[in-house]
Amino acid sequence: MTVIGFRRVELISGVATGLLALLGPSSLNVTTFMFSTFPATEKIFALLSLVVTHIVPALLVAVGSYIHAVRQNASGFVIVLLGGSVVMNWESLLSSAGSSTR
């Protein structure tokens, strides 16, 4: 695979990551939660937690992959690492917290 092919894969993967963050299953769960009978403060905290834990890091990956693949700037790779590490660390924290309570 050539360098151009790797850049295309990186760009497509980054765009897919951003779209999944905005339109993925966690967004649908919050939409269902918003139309429930929970108090407004719980709805706001649920939305904020979704934004902080899933949407912002995934958008960092999408923007970073664009900067790295299209503009060929190394700072995009750092942004991808930052967003990816936040997502991976958050998921590992959640899975370890869930297994310790059982």
C-alpha positions in Angstrom: 0.0 0.0 0.0 1.4 3.4 -0.9 1.6 6.5 1.3 -1.5 8.0 -0.4 -3.4 4.8 0.3 -2.5 5.0 4.0 -3.6 8.7 4.1 -7.0 7.7 2.5 -7.5 5.0 5.1 -6.6 7.4 7.9 -9.0 10.1 6.6 -11.9 7.7 6.1 -11.4 6.2 9.5 -11.2 9.6 11.2 -14.4 10.7 9.4 -16.2 7.5 10.4 -15.1 8.0 14.0 -16.6 11.5 14.1 -19.8 10.3 12.5 -20.2 7.4 14.9 -19.7 9.8 17.8 -22.4 12.1 16.6 -24.9 9.4 15.3 -23.9 6.3 17.3 -25.8 4.2 19.8 -24.9 6.4 22.8 -26.5 9.4 21.1 -29.7 7.4 20.6 -29.7 6.3 24.3 -29.4 9.9 25.4 -32.2 10.9 23.0 -34.4 8.2 24.5 -33.4 9.4 28.0 -34.2 13.0 27.2 -37.9 12.1 26.4 -38.3 10.2 29.7 -39.7 11.4 33.0 -36.4 11.9 34.8 -35.7 15.4 36.3 -34.1 18.0 34.2 -30.8 18.0 36.2 -30.3 14.3 35.5 -30.9 14.9 31.8 -28.4 17.7 31.7 -25.7 15.6 33.5 -26.4 12.7 31.1 -25.9 14.9 28.1 -22.8 16.5 29.5 -21.3 13.1 30.4 -21.9 11.9 26.8 -20.3 14.9 25.3 -17.2 14.7 27.6 -16.7 11.0 27.4 -17.6 10.1 23.8 -18.3 13.0 21.4 -15.4 15.4 22.2 -12.6 12.7 22.1 -14.1 11.1 18.9 -14.2 14.6 17.2 -10.6 15.1 18.3 -9.7 11.9 16.5 -11.7 13.0 13.4 -10.1 16.5 13.3 -6.6 15.1 14.1 -6.8 12.5 11.3 -7.8 15.3 8.8 -4.9 17.5 9.9 -2.5 14.6 9.7 -3.7 13.0 6.4 -4.7 16.1 4.3 -2.4 18.8 5.6 0.4 16.4 6.4 1.1 18.0 9.7 2.5 16.0 12.6 0.4 17.9 15.1 -2.6 16.0 13.8 -1.1 12.8 14.9 -0.7 14.2 18.4 -4.4 15.2 18.4 -5.3 11.7 17.3 -3.3 10.1 20.1 -4.9 12.5 22.6 -8.4 11.7 21.5 -7.8 8.0 21.2 -6.2 7.7 24.6 -9.1 9.5 26.3 -11.6 7.1 24.6 -9.5 4.0 25.4 -8.7 5.0 29.0 -12.3 6.0 29.7 -13.6 2.7 28.3 -11.1 0.7 30.4 -12.1 2.6 33.5 -15.8 1.9 32.9 -15.2 -1.8 32.3 -13.0 -2.2 35.4 -15.5 -0.3 37.6 -18.3 -2.5 36.3 -16.4 -5.8 37.0 -15.5 -4.8 40.5 -19.1 -4.3 41.6 -20.2 -7.8 40.7 
